[in-house]
């Protein structure tokens, strides 16, 4: 495809604003201004066509080999992202609803400070989380205000935690309508239901009688309530029925349908998250019943808003069904799922299915970037923006909810800039992609960009994680062998020379790279060579020469299946060698669902940067 080049600023000539990512103000939101900002954010969502997001977490990986690399399949990449999402906390959640009309980009940037505060004293959302020292250092260098985050950060509950909090809060709960009858009753069930039915009948009749009798003095009325076990729920009469099991709860609820015209059941939760009693409330009329249910619903909605916290924002994005643009789909959305939806499933297909129910349209910016050759090897946002200056793709930026330029002393307004940059980069990439076909006329024209080609980059049909690097070659995971147990001072070049002299299988082309200080991976380009090598090493009696000496010194080898099992079993040790040792010694007998060999994109430049360790 021919691309048009023009060395110019990334804005139209009539506008002095450039795509400098440090130029625009971002609305900073803490718990003190969260309620008012929520209404403003809702308006921003409604008036926009896309939502860009960027997360600032307390870490990304605890060891070098935990980072997603070229050797990872889709499943192992997901398991690594899952481990990080469950381990680290989100401190900043930057959001930027935006629209693109022609060359005009209208953005509404927000930066939310988050902190998992146990405001309900229920142990949720989190008792603890991990921090990566290098990440915190980088955040401090950028001027991140940890005091604001800890004391003013917005707390939240996930959807699953919110459901659990309904029981833990101690407030009576309206039960769900009974759609499926319980299993056949036993003799004990029949006796229990008969006794409760008689008790409810007598109590209900006394409620009817007391509403029609107004001449009784207070003493007689109190004695009647005492005998029948009647209590007050607000201004209404009620009866509390203690239960010992969920089976009894089901039987009572089914029986109470006989009195549904003027009796409303409520569930009283126990501290063990079960049900300790069923409370029946008497209604004086149908209008009173409708009013009571509305009161309960209003009370529940108010309580939910109080405990949801920032998840109210996540729910707004989800319910809007607007396409969400992310630079790092896997990392961002495993964190979002873990913190705001519920526990992450163990399988990537289940994760994709669960996520799509909340966010059906997700645009992976990295998938768009790989189609523009200058960006195929770039993951850094500022570098990507700089590389696109060679393209003629004018974009005029207007900040709708702030609209003013950052002053030098307003450093706190700089946080959350990445979400603005993502929207800008998306706008330029969209314009470049369409430049040879037709000019971008409206945001409706861009809806195709959240189609199957770019949206939801993790699907059941794609078993590969694309690593876009130079000199990459496709290789089956069956051709990879992990080697460890040798001197940690040995380089990849030294190890390769040593292997070349150790066995005839290394007469064919192969490659060696270290994944961390303890373990290297060998790539065989000849099919079947990996199986031969592993089989020879494990048969110590038949070993000869230098390979025998290497095994005697501690050399160990394993195929790719062992690596996948280590990820699946959660052996996230600091050294990959230790994780593989534990996997080989494990008595785990569960069959790995991901048994098919997968192709990976191997790069001759793949190597760990020990300066980052």
C-alpha positions as MATLAB code, in Angstrom:
seq = 'XXXXXXXXXXXXXXXXXXXXXXXXXXXXXXXXXXXXXXXXXXXXXXXXXXXXXXXXXXXXXXXXXXXXXXXXXXXXXXXXXXXXXXXXXXXXXXXXXXXXXXXXXXXXXXXXXXXXXXXXXXXXXXXXXXXXXXXXXXXXXXXXXXXXXXXXXXXXXXXXXXXXXXXXXXXXXXXXXXXXXXXXXXXXXXXXXXXXXXXXXXXXXXXXXXXXXXXXXXXXXXXXXXXXXXXXXXXXXXXXXXXXXXXXXXXXXXXXXXXXXXXXXXXXXXXXXXXXXXXXXXXXXXXXXXXXXXXXXXXXXXXXXXXXXXXXXXXXXXXXXXXXXXXXXXXXXXXXXXXXXXXXXXXXXXXXXXXXXXXXXXXXXXXXXXXXXXXXXXXXXXXXXXXXXXXXXXXXXXXXXXXXXXXXXXXXXXXXXXXXXXXXXXXXXXXXXXXXXXXXXXXXXXXXXXXXXXXXXXXXXXXXXXXXXXXXXXXXXXXXXXXXXXXXXXXXXXXXXXXXXXXXXXXXXXXXXXXXXXXXXXXXXXXXXXXXXXXXXXXXXXXXXXXXXXXXXXXXXXXXXXXXXXXXXXXXXXXXXXXXXXXXXXXXXXXXXXXXXXXXXXXXXXXXXXXXX';
ca = [
       0.000    0.000    0.000;
       1.350    3.378   -0.949;
       1.650    5.831    1.935;
       1.823    9.584    1.511;
       4.627   11.293    3.434;
       4.937   14.875    4.530;
       7.283   16.217    7.136;
       5.087   18.522    9.171;
       3.538   19.083   12.547;
       0.794   16.681   13.535;
      -1.845   19.364   13.519;
      -3.446   21.433   10.838;
      -1.718   24.585    9.731;
      -4.465   26.738   11.137;
      -3.999   25.418   14.653;
      -0.900   25.958   16.743;
      -1.620   22.969   18.965;
       0.500   19.916   18.306;
       0.199   16.330   19.420;
       2.554   16.949   22.286;
       1.365   14.474   24.909;
       2.372   16.867   27.715;
       0.146   19.677   26.533;
      -3.424   18.903   27.591;
      -5.014   19.124   31.013;
      -6.671   16.048   32.442;
      -9.428   16.214   35.057;
      -8.072   14.623   38.250;
     -10.754   12.703   40.169;
     -10.529   11.582   43.794;
     -13.199   10.489   46.249;
     -13.859   14.122   47.240;
     -15.065   15.100   43.741;
     -16.044   11.646   42.488;
     -19.808   12.073   42.809;
     -19.933   15.307   40.797;
     -17.417   13.994   38.257;
     -19.501   10.868   37.713;
     -22.376   12.861   36.212;
     -19.919   14.764   34.033;
     -18.283   11.530   32.898;
     -21.691   10.073   32.019;
     -22.337   13.074   29.771;
     -18.889   12.671   28.187;
     -19.581    9.007   27.416;
     -22.937    9.815   25.852;
     -21.443   12.486   23.575;
     -18.463   10.375   22.444;
     -17.982    7.467   20.058;
     -14.967    5.735   21.625;
     -13.293    5.409   25.030;
      -9.509    5.213   25.391;
      -8.081    3.811   28.615;
      -4.695    3.501   30.286;
      -3.871    1.931   33.657;
      -1.080    2.693   36.123;
      -0.490   -0.375   38.305;
       1.930   -1.115   41.129;
       3.829   -3.625   39.000;
       3.833   -5.731   35.863;
       6.025   -8.782   36.462;
       7.922  -10.134   39.450;
      10.646  -11.941   37.493;
      12.135  -11.663   34.024;
      10.501  -14.814   32.669;
       7.049  -13.712   33.917;
       6.907  -11.142   31.132;
       5.083  -12.228   27.977;
       7.658  -13.087   25.321;
       7.943  -14.579   21.841;
       7.911  -18.153   23.152;
       4.498  -17.791   24.792;
       1.314  -19.240   23.368;
      -1.991  -17.486   23.900;
      -2.723  -19.581   26.997;
       0.654  -19.022   28.685;
       0.499  -15.311   27.849;
      -2.910  -15.130   29.510;
      -1.708  -17.030   32.601;
       1.180  -14.568   33.005;
      -1.161  -11.598   32.649;
      -3.594  -13.246   35.080;
      -0.871  -13.662   37.701;
       0.124   -9.998   37.400;
      -3.483   -8.780   37.476;
      -4.200  -10.695   40.686;
      -0.931   -9.611   42.286;
      -0.737   -5.880   41.551;
      -3.095   -3.010   42.254;
      -4.413   -0.258   39.961;
      -3.487    3.169   41.368;
      -4.535    5.285   38.367;
      -7.261    4.618   35.818;
      -7.077    7.153   32.988;
     -10.087    7.385   30.668;
     -10.634    9.512   27.606;
     -14.008    9.384   25.817;
     -13.446   10.829   22.353;
     -14.955   11.426   18.928;
     -13.302   11.906   15.563;
     -15.063   13.975   12.907;
     -12.927   14.587    9.878;
      -9.606   15.802   11.280;
     -11.124   17.110   14.518;
     -10.538   14.974   17.598;
     -12.699   15.895   20.598;
     -11.447   14.382   23.860;
     -12.789   14.303   27.432;
      -9.799   13.176   29.578;
     -10.177   11.993   33.185;
      -7.699   10.467   35.602;
      -9.151    8.541   38.554;
      -7.077    7.796   41.648;
      -7.927    4.364   43.080;
      -7.151    2.662   46.364;
      -8.718   -0.589   47.656;
     -10.045    0.724   50.947;
     -12.070   -1.664   53.150;
     -14.805    0.886   53.838;
     -17.426   -1.735   54.702;
     -15.135   -3.565   57.147;
     -15.820   -6.762   55.240;
     -12.333   -7.600   54.009;
     -13.091   -6.331   50.501;
     -11.962   -5.404   47.938;
      -8.505   -6.529   49.105;
      -6.523   -7.097   52.255;
      -3.183   -6.684   50.502;
      -1.448   -6.271   47.161;
       2.102   -6.383   45.798;
       4.323   -3.553   44.611;
       7.251   -3.606   42.203;
      10.035   -1.349   43.505;
      11.081   -0.150   40.064;
       7.489    0.766   39.190;
       6.996    2.820   42.351;
      10.333    4.541   41.738;
       9.259    5.487   38.220;
       5.904    6.784   39.501;
       7.640    8.896   42.156;
       9.992   10.293   39.511;
       6.964   11.377   37.472;
       5.565   13.244   40.484;
       2.873   10.744   41.448;
       1.151   11.830   44.684;
       1.019    8.709   46.852;
      -0.668   10.627   49.707;
      -3.549   11.577   47.414;
      -3.825    8.001   46.205;
      -3.884    6.427   49.675;
      -6.068    8.997   51.473;
      -8.215   10.264   48.592;
      -8.200    7.291   46.217;
     -11.605    5.936   45.210;
     -12.381    2.455   46.480;
     -14.542   -0.102   44.665;
     -16.074   -3.565   44.731;
     -16.233   -6.023   41.852;
     -19.605   -7.320   40.727;
     -19.022  -10.582   42.564;
     -17.888   -8.788   45.716;
     -20.960   -6.562   45.567;
     -23.196   -9.654   45.522;
     -21.357  -11.026   48.551;
     -21.591   -7.685   50.363;
     -25.385   -7.833   50.252;
     -25.241  -10.747   52.669;
     -22.350   -9.440   54.737;
     -23.948   -6.022   55.270;
     -26.699   -7.522   57.431;
     -29.547   -5.779   55.577;
     -32.580   -7.978   54.752;
     -32.666   -9.012   51.089;
     -35.567   -9.652   48.739;
     -35.189  -13.257   47.474;
     -35.127  -14.028   43.773;
     -38.419  -15.336   42.318;
     -38.734  -19.113   42.513;
     -38.591  -20.513   38.983;
     -37.602  -24.134   39.658;
     -39.415  -26.126   42.380;
     -37.332  -27.927   44.977;
     -36.630  -31.647   44.836;
     -39.329  -34.069   46.113;
     -40.126  -33.554   49.774;
     -39.180  -36.031   52.461;
     -41.317  -36.797   55.523;
     -39.204  -34.365   57.554;
     -39.756  -31.658   54.911;
     -43.521  -32.199   55.035;
     -43.616  -31.938   58.847;
     -41.413  -28.809   58.794;
     -43.498  -27.032   56.134;
     -46.749  -27.929   57.902;
     -45.534  -26.478   61.178;
     -44.301  -23.234   59.549;
     -47.495  -22.900   57.473;
     -49.641  -23.121   60.610;
     -47.488  -20.539   62.349;
     -47.637  -18.118   59.414;
     -51.434  -18.562   59.084;
     -52.050  -17.695   62.726;
     -49.662  -14.713   62.552;
     -51.217  -13.437   59.337;
     -54.720  -13.711   60.731;
     -53.687  -11.793   63.836;
     -52.266   -9.050   61.604;
     -55.586   -8.844   59.731;
     -57.512   -8.773   62.996;
     -55.278   -6.141   64.586;
     -55.712   -3.848   61.610;
     -59.491   -4.036   61.989;
     -59.584   -3.784   65.807;
     -58.791   -0.361   67.138;
     -60.337   -0.644   70.628;
     -57.650   -2.840   72.228;
     -55.396   -1.150   74.727;
     -51.617   -1.246   74.361;
     -51.213   -4.087   76.890;
     -53.555   -6.470   75.013;
     -51.927   -5.603   71.707;
     -48.450   -6.227   73.108;
     -49.522   -9.580   74.624;
     -50.995  -10.668   71.279;
     -47.748   -9.839   69.469;
     -45.709  -11.658   72.129;
     -47.772  -14.854   71.896;
     -47.655  -14.947   68.089;
     -44.008  -13.890   67.827;
     -44.880  -10.785   65.827;
     -42.334   -7.958   65.503;
     -42.024   -4.596   63.776;
     -40.147   -3.960   60.542;
     -40.288   -0.212   60.294;
     -43.978    0.590   60.567;
     -45.085   -2.877   59.399;
     -45.700   -6.104   61.312;
     -43.305   -8.970   60.616;
     -42.517  -12.534   61.697;
     -38.963  -13.959   61.848;
     -38.547  -17.661   61.097;
     -35.144  -19.093   62.014;
     -33.671  -21.684   59.637;
     -30.876  -24.229   59.850;
     -30.158  -24.840   56.162;
     -30.667  -23.446   52.672;
     -33.044  -26.337   52.066;
     -35.365  -24.966   54.751;
     -35.129  -21.517   53.153;
     -36.253  -22.967   49.823;
     -39.176  -24.815   51.430;
     -40.336  -21.715   53.329;
     -40.193  -19.493   50.237;
     -42.209  -22.003   48.222;
     -44.802  -22.236   51.001;
     -45.075  -18.442   51.317;
     -46.274  -18.155   47.714;
     -49.671  -19.181   49.148;
     -49.771  -15.840   51.000;
     -48.125  -13.687   48.330;
     -51.035  -11.214   48.210;
     -50.206   -9.646   51.568;
     -46.939  -11.219   52.781;
     -43.459  -10.324   51.451;
     -40.503  -12.548   52.474;
     -37.022  -11.173   53.213;
     -33.784  -13.097   53.760;
     -31.678  -12.319   56.833;
     -28.044  -13.199   56.169;
     -25.624  -14.750   58.640;
     -21.980  -13.838   59.085;
     -21.009  -17.071   57.314;
     -22.648  -15.739   54.110;
     -25.584  -18.101   54.463;
     -29.177  -17.382   55.517;
     -30.018  -17.433   59.222;
     -33.706  -16.486   59.021;
     -36.646  -15.697   56.745;
     -38.529  -12.559   57.756;
     -42.128  -12.249   56.555;
     -43.582   -8.723   56.415;
     -47.350   -8.105   56.384;
     -48.751   -5.722   53.782;
     -52.028   -3.894   54.442;
     -52.872   -3.570   50.738;
     -51.560   -4.082   47.212;
     -50.522   -0.424   47.124;
     -48.646   -0.887   50.396;
     -46.897   -3.946   48.944;
     -45.786   -2.052   45.829;
     -44.580    0.858   47.977;
     -42.615   -1.506   50.245;
     -40.848   -3.156   47.310;
     -39.958    0.235   45.850;
     -38.549    1.310   49.212;
     -36.435   -1.829   49.382;
     -35.195   -1.356   45.817;
     -34.310    2.288   46.453;
     -32.459    1.299   49.620;
     -30.571   -1.421   47.752;
     -29.674    0.933   44.887;
     -28.362    3.546   47.309;
     -26.317    0.935   49.158;
     -24.974   -0.445   45.874;
     -23.884    3.001   44.724;
     -22.088    3.476   48.006;
     -20.157    0.200   47.826;
     -19.471    0.109   44.069;
     -17.236    3.159   44.108;
     -15.191    3.362   40.920;
     -16.931    0.334   39.459;
     -19.793    2.716   38.736;
     -17.509    4.181   36.040;
     -16.670    0.740   34.657;
     -20.378   -0.103   34.507;
     -21.077    3.138   32.629;
     -18.530    2.194   29.956;
     -19.884   -1.342   29.774;
     -23.532   -0.287   29.466;
     -22.688    2.323   26.813;
     -21.402   -0.427   24.479;
     -18.929    2.122   23.055;
     -15.725    0.638   21.551;
     -12.884    0.716   24.090;
      -9.383    1.456   22.776;
      -6.463   -0.046   24.696;
      -2.748   -0.123   23.989;
      -2.183   -3.374   25.900;
      -5.342   -5.446   25.656;
      -4.209   -8.474   27.641;
      -2.609   -6.618   30.567;
      -5.315   -3.948   30.848;
      -8.348   -6.184   30.659;
      -7.108   -8.973   32.904;
      -6.642   -6.241   35.546;
     -10.079   -4.779   34.830;
     -11.728   -8.205   34.995;
      -9.972   -9.159   38.243;
     -10.713   -5.870   40.013;
     -14.182   -4.945   38.721;
     -15.935   -8.014   37.296;
     -14.849  -11.080   39.235;
     -12.108  -13.710   39.644;
     -10.224  -14.516   36.459;
     -10.950  -17.960   34.966;
      -8.068  -20.365   34.404;
      -8.622  -20.692   30.663;
      -8.138  -17.912   28.120;
     -11.276  -18.851   26.166;
     -13.389  -18.549   29.307;
     -11.770  -15.176   29.995;
     -12.538  -13.934   26.494;
     -16.155  -15.068   26.790;
     -16.597  -13.467   30.214;
     -14.984  -10.208   29.135;
     -16.999   -9.913   25.925;
     -20.229   -9.984   27.926;
     -19.135   -6.729   29.614;
     -17.001   -5.188   26.839;
     -18.099   -6.566   23.466;
     -16.091   -4.015   21.431;
     -12.437   -3.689   22.338;
      -9.889   -2.229   19.906;
      -6.322   -3.403   20.470;
      -4.136   -0.485   19.413;
      -1.098   -2.747   19.054;
      -2.917   -4.635   16.300;
      -3.485   -1.371   14.449;
       0.129   -0.310   14.966;
       1.567   -3.480   13.444;
      -0.040   -2.640   10.085;
       2.062    0.535    9.809;
       5.632   -0.576    9.128;
       7.403    2.157   11.145;
       5.383    1.112   14.216;
       5.659   -2.659   13.917;
       8.477   -2.799   16.481;
       7.363    0.093   18.708;
       5.408   -0.302   21.942;
       6.201    3.078   23.528;
       3.498    5.702   22.993;
       5.729    8.804   22.644;
       7.984    6.932   20.212;
       4.962    5.840   18.176;
       3.638    9.402   18.027;
       7.038   10.645   16.882;
       7.295    7.978   14.175;
       3.926    8.980   12.728;
       5.084   12.535   12.042;
       6.322   11.340    8.648;
       2.699   10.656    7.589;
       0.291   13.336    6.497;
      -2.530   12.717    8.948;
      -3.659   16.066   10.376;
      -5.503   15.865   13.706;
      -6.826   18.914   15.591;
      -7.358   18.187   19.278;
     -10.012   19.857   21.384;
     -10.321   19.092   25.101;
     -14.044   19.406   25.738;
     -14.134   19.029   29.509;
     -11.105   21.250   30.266;
     -10.052   23.158   27.154;
      -6.976   24.870   28.568;
      -3.252   24.348   28.256;
      -1.198   23.047   31.181;
       0.866   25.669   32.947;
       4.389   24.790   34.096;
       3.381   24.754   37.777;
       0.422   22.439   37.221;
       2.374   19.211   37.246;
      -0.468   17.335   38.909;
      -2.515   17.817   35.765;
      -0.028   15.735   33.791;
      -1.206   12.394   35.175;
      -3.459   10.430   32.853;
      -1.900   11.767   29.646;
      -1.516    8.284   28.167;
      -5.260    7.954   27.577;
      -5.193   11.195   25.555;
      -2.184    9.949   23.605;
      -3.957    6.670   22.831;
      -6.941    8.562   21.412;
      -4.580   10.733   19.347;
      -2.636    7.734   18.081;
      -5.864    5.925   17.235;
      -7.094    8.959   15.296;
      -3.855    9.211   13.278;
      -3.738    5.466   12.569;
      -7.377    5.511   11.491;
      -6.722    8.420    9.153;
      -3.602    6.788    7.682;
      -5.388    3.491    7.091;
      -8.183    5.199    5.221;
      -6.024    7.714    3.346;
      -5.667    5.553    0.224;
      -9.350    4.718    0.061;
     -11.205    7.795    1.176;
     -10.834   10.538    3.730;
     -12.322   10.042    7.175;
     -15.675   11.815    7.221;
     -17.177   10.885   10.567;
     -16.909    8.645   13.589;
     -19.444    6.313   11.988;
     -16.848    5.559    9.305;
     -14.470    4.364   12.013;
     -16.795    1.771   13.515;
     -15.277   -0.783   11.148;
     -12.068   -0.506   13.118;
     -13.616   -2.405   16.009;
     -14.487   -5.283   13.696;
     -13.067   -8.792   13.998;
      -9.757   -7.671   12.516;
      -8.830   -5.416   15.428;
     -11.338   -6.035   18.223;
     -10.951   -8.573   21.008;
      -7.519   -9.736   19.953;
      -7.785  -12.775   22.209;
     -10.141  -15.283   20.654;
     -10.516  -19.028   20.717;
      -9.358  -19.264   17.113;
      -6.029  -17.509   17.681;
      -3.503  -19.555   19.630;
      -0.581  -17.230   18.968;
       0.643  -14.123   20.703;
       2.237  -11.928   18.057;
       5.618  -10.471   18.925;
       6.538   -8.042   16.169;
      10.296   -7.964   15.983;
      12.877   -8.021   13.257;
      14.100  -11.283   11.690;
      11.245  -13.313   13.167;
      10.551  -16.867   12.029;
       7.593  -19.096   12.749;
       8.384  -22.252   14.686;
       6.311  -24.951   16.388;
       6.403  -25.055   20.174;
       7.353  -28.740   19.867;
      10.758  -27.633   18.570;
      11.640  -25.744   21.766;
      13.691  -27.288   24.578;
      14.465  -25.609   27.908;
      17.970  -26.088   29.348;
      19.120  -25.268   32.865;
      21.489  -26.435   35.576;
      24.712  -25.118   34.049;
      26.863  -22.222   35.216;
      24.937  -18.950   35.442;
      27.977  -17.127   34.100;
      27.652  -18.886   30.751;
      26.489  -16.748   27.832;
      24.220  -17.882   25.013;
      27.166  -17.976   22.599;
      29.210  -20.108   25.006;
      26.292  -22.476   25.552;
      25.739  -22.826   21.816;
      29.378  -23.772   21.208;
      29.209  -26.284   24.052;
      26.057  -27.888   22.632;
      27.518  -28.106   19.131;
      30.227  -30.415   20.484;
      27.912  -32.475   22.696;
      25.606  -34.373   20.316;
      25.015  -35.091   16.629;
      21.576  -33.472   16.785;
      23.280  -30.083   16.985;
      24.874  -30.566   13.580;
      21.624  -29.149   12.198;
      20.639  -25.493   12.474;
      19.532  -24.400   15.943;
      19.408  -21.264   18.072;
      19.963  -20.570   21.781;
      18.696  -17.688   23.925;
      18.541  -17.115   27.666;
      15.093  -16.380   29.122;
      16.534  -15.391   32.499;
      19.788  -15.899   34.370;
      18.964  -19.523   35.157;
      17.437  -21.005   32.007;
      17.928  -20.946   28.244;
      15.724  -22.118   25.417;
      16.998  -24.050   22.405;
      15.125  -23.746   19.113;
      15.571  -26.636   16.683;
      14.753  -25.840   13.082;
      14.796  -29.519   12.113;
      11.558  -31.306   13.047;
      12.043  -34.153   15.525;
      15.414  -32.958   16.788;
      13.965  -31.680   20.072;
      12.427  -35.055   20.948;
      15.690  -36.819   20.128;
      17.719  -34.488   22.338;
      15.362  -34.719   25.334;
      15.199  -38.492   25.037;
      19.001  -38.787   24.910;
      19.551  -36.553   27.961;
      16.976  -38.460   30.026;
      18.629  -41.783   29.147;
      21.787  -41.293   31.231;
      23.094  -44.831   30.727;
      23.478  -44.274   26.997;
      25.170  -40.868   27.274;
      28.745  -40.442   26.129;
      31.259  -37.667   25.702;
      30.740  -34.047   26.717;
      26.954  -34.414   26.990;
      27.451  -37.010   29.725;
      29.741  -34.618   31.562;
      27.176  -31.797   31.248;
      24.459  -34.006   32.720;
      26.768  -35.037   35.534;
      27.363  -31.347   36.299;
      23.610  -30.758   36.658;
      22.234  -30.209   33.139;
      18.459  -30.656   32.948;
      16.160  -30.362   29.946;
      12.395  -30.253   29.366;
      10.029  -29.769   26.463;
       7.484  -27.015   25.975;
       4.738  -29.000   27.735;
       6.665  -28.686   31.002;
       6.827  -24.914   30.582;
       3.076  -24.751   29.968;
       2.423  -26.910   33.030;
       4.585  -24.623   35.170;
       2.427  -21.658   34.122;
      -0.808  -23.591   34.615;
       0.185  -24.847   38.083;
       1.201  -21.343   39.153;
       4.862  -22.068   39.892;
       5.852  -18.412   39.549;
       9.301  -18.746   41.086;
      11.947  -16.053   40.726;
      14.042  -18.342   38.494;
      12.519  -20.246   35.596;
      14.846  -23.152   36.362;
      13.322  -23.535   39.820;
       9.809  -23.403   38.363;
      10.641  -26.143   35.863;
      12.219  -28.278   38.601;
       9.075  -28.002   40.712;
       6.944  -28.883   37.696;
       8.945  -32.038   36.919;
       8.723  -33.077   40.580;
       5.010  -32.285   40.811;
       2.538  -35.146   41.088;
      -0.101  -33.128   39.228;
      -2.220  -35.473   37.121;
      -4.714  -32.986   35.675;
      -4.595  -33.025   31.926;
      -3.582  -29.782   30.265;
      -6.427  -28.503   28.100;
      -3.941  -26.791   25.770;
      -2.327  -29.937   24.335;
      -1.998  -28.998   20.683;
       1.397  -27.677   19.568;
       1.300  -23.997   18.686;
       3.334  -21.928   16.286;
       5.258  -19.021   17.746;
       7.150  -16.159   16.104;
      10.772  -16.666   17.066;
      13.157  -13.752   16.714;
      16.905  -14.114   16.576;
      17.000  -10.925   18.653;
      14.986  -12.441   21.494;
      17.023  -12.053   24.657;
      16.455  -10.901   28.174;
      17.765   -7.471   29.121;
      19.601   -8.144   32.356;
      19.719   -4.414   33.101;
      15.979   -4.595   33.770;
      16.312   -7.309   36.407;
];
